[in-house]
Amino acid sequence: MSLRRRSRIVAMQILYQIQLTAAPAPIVIKRFWESQDTSVELRPFALELVEGTTAHLEAIDTLLQNTSKNWQLHRMPVVDLSILRCATYEILYLDDIDPATSINEAIEIAKSYSTPDSPKFINGILDNIQKSASNSKT
């Protein structure tokens, strides 16, 4: 498994804990590093994803809510929401990562960490976000 995918998984886990505990991100991040045996090399990209996602959370959640038909964010599985938030941050704010890569990574993580229906659900939402983002750049 690639270093970036492992970093994305760590970011998803931290975002998951932030959502569940409602604790401030710095506290959750500190606790996560203390309690998990994660490689130091995973931390820079994972931190970039968590800090970027939380910094833009309101805009990301608004976009997710507007894109996910018939789903309220509070009714989504927290794992799916964490994956969607992180991938949306990548698509919108990280120009050095191809959106197709972000979408594929989100789908693969969902296959391992969420329900059997989640990869298709996540793919549909992220594909619409990517198309919308591409249209706004042109």
C-alpha positions as CSV (number, residue, x, y, z in Angstrom):
1,M,0.0,0.0,0.0
2,S,1.4,3.4,-0.9
3,L,2.5,5.9,1.6
4,R,-0.1,8.4,0.4
5,R,-2.9,5.9,0.8
6,R,-1.8,5.1,4.3
7,S,-1.7,8.8,5.0
8,R,-5.2,9.2,3.6
9,I,-6.4,6.4,5.9
10,V,-4.8,8.1,8.9
11,A,-6.5,11.4,7.9
12,M,-9.8,9.7,7.6
13,Q,-9.4,8.1,11.0
14,I,-8.6,11.5,12.6
15,L,-11.5,13.2,10.9
16,Y,-13.7,10.4,12.1
17,Q,-12.6,10.9,15.6
18,I,-13.1,14.7,15.3
19,Q,-16.7,14.1,14.1
20,L,-17.5,11.6,16.9
21,T,-15.9,13.5,19.8
22,A,-16.5,17.1,18.7
23,A,-13.1,17.8,20.2
24,P,-10.9,20.4,18.6
25,A,-8.7,19.0,15.8
26,P,-5.4,19.7,17.5
27,I,-6.4,17.7,20.6
28,V,-7.6,14.8,18.5
29,I,-4.5,14.8,16.4
30,K,-2.3,14.9,19.5
31,R,-4.2,12.0,21.1
32,F,-4.1,10.1,17.8
33,W,-0.3,10.3,17.6
34,E,0.0,9.2,21.2
35,S,-2.3,6.2,20.9
36,Q,-1.5,4.9,17.5
37,D,1.7,3.3,16.2
38,T,1.9,5.3,13.0
39,S,5.0,5.9,11.0
40,V,6.4,9.4,11.2
41,E,6.6,9.4,7.4
42,L,2.8,9.3,7.2
43,R,2.2,12.4,9.3
44,P,3.0,15.3,6.9
45,F,0.5,14.4,4.2
46,A,-2.1,13.2,6.8
47,L,-1.8,16.5,8.7
48,E,-2.1,18.5,5.5
49,L,-5.3,16.7,4.7
50,V,-6.8,17.0,8.2
51,E,-5.8,20.6,8.7
52,G,-6.9,21.6,5.2
53,T,-10.2,19.7,5.5
54,T,-11.0,21.2,8.9
55,A,-10.0,24.7,7.7
56,H,-12.4,24.5,4.8
57,L,-15.0,22.3,6.5
58,E,-17.9,24.7,6.1
59,A,-17.4,25.1,2.4
60,I,-16.8,21.4,2.0
61,D,-19.9,20.4,3.9
62,T,-22.0,22.9,2.0
63,L,-20.8,21.4,-1.3
64,L,-21.3,17.9,-0.1
65,Q,-24.9,18.7,1.1
66,N,-25.7,20.3,-2.2
67,T,-24.2,17.4,-4.2
68,S,-25.6,14.4,-2.2
69,K,-29.2,14.1,-3.3
70,N,-31.7,12.9,-0.7
71,W,-28.9,12.6,2.0
72,Q,-28.4,14.9,4.9
73,L,-24.8,14.9,6.2
74,H,-25.8,14.0,9.7
75,R,-27.5,10.8,8.3
76,M,-24.4,9.6,6.4
77,P,-22.1,7.0,8.0
78,V,-19.3,8.9,9.7
79,V,-16.7,6.9,7.9
80,D,-18.2,7.9,4.5
81,L,-18.5,11.5,5.6
82,S,-14.9,11.5,6.7
83,I,-13.7,10.0,3.4
84,L,-15.9,12.4,1.4
85,R,-14.6,15.5,3.3
86,C,-11.0,14.5,2.8
87,A,-11.3,13.7,-0.9
88,T,-13.3,16.9,-1.5
89,Y,-10.6,18.9,0.1
90,E,-8.0,17.2,-2.2
91,I,-10.2,17.8,-5.3
92,L,-10.8,21.5,-4.5
93,Y,-7.6,22.7,-2.9
94,L,-4.7,20.4,-3.9
95,D,-3.7,21.2,-7.5
96,D,-0.8,18.8,-7.5
97,I,-3.1,15.8,-7.2
98,D,-5.2,14.7,-10.1
99,P,-8.9,14.6,-9.1
100,A,-9.3,11.1,-10.6
101,T,-6.6,9.9,-8.2
102,S,-8.3,11.5,-5.2
103,I,-11.6,9.8,-6.2
104,N,-10.0,6.4,-6.8
105,E,-8.2,6.6,-3.4
106,A,-11.5,7.5,-1.7
107,I,-13.2,4.5,-3.3
108,E,-10.5,2.1,-2.3
109,I,-10.5,3.3,1.3
110,A,-14.3,2.9,1.4
111,K,-14.0,-0.7,0.1
112,S,-11.8,-1.5,3.2
113,Y,-13.4,0.7,5.8
114,S,-17.1,1.1,5.0
115,T,-20.2,-0.7,3.8
116,P,-20.5,-2.6,0.4
117,D,-22.6,0.3,-1.0
118,S,-20.3,3.0,0.1
119,P,-17.8,2.9,-2.8
120,K,-20.5,3.6,-5.4
121,F,-22.1,6.3,-3.2
122,I,-18.8,8.0,-2.7
123,N,-17.9,7.7,-6.4
124,G,-21.1,9.3,-7.4
125,I,-20.8,12.3,-5.1
126,L,-17.1,12.9,-5.8
127,D,-17.5,12.5,-9.5
128,N,-20.2,15.3,-9.4
129,I,-17.9,17.5,-7.3
130,Q,-15.0,17.0,-9.7
131,K,-17.1,17.8,-12.7
132,S,-18.5,20.9,-11.0
133,A,-14.9,22.0,-9.9
134,S,-13.7,21.5,-13.5
135,N,-16.5,23.5,-14.9
136,S,-15.8,26.4,-12.5
137,K,-12.1,26.5,-13.5
138,T,-12.9,26.9,-17.2
